[in-house]
């Protein structure tokens, strides 16, 4: 997240930090954006790993492909965990 992203979010919340409520709203927006970014990275990595596993299987490297698919599955689980952190 860039400085400009944080400034944009501060403006969206009407960040006059006169009340703790405004600060908490801004912090919630920032945390949600960070969670979304992290979940997207996990999803992209899972796709990359699954593609690698497909290539390994095509070459007959089934053991390695299973290992890589296990890593891809863990990335998907991590994505789901990250996304669920925002739910109350």
LINPE-V514383 format. One line per field, one symbol per residue. psi: psi as a letter, one per 20 degrees, with the letter a starting at -180 (. if undefined). A space follows every 50 residues. Layout:
# LINPE-V514383
psi = ???
This chain:
# LINPE-V514383
psi = prghgggghghhilmolhqhghghgghggggggggggghhgggghggggg gggghghhjjmhghghgghgggghggggghgghihiq.
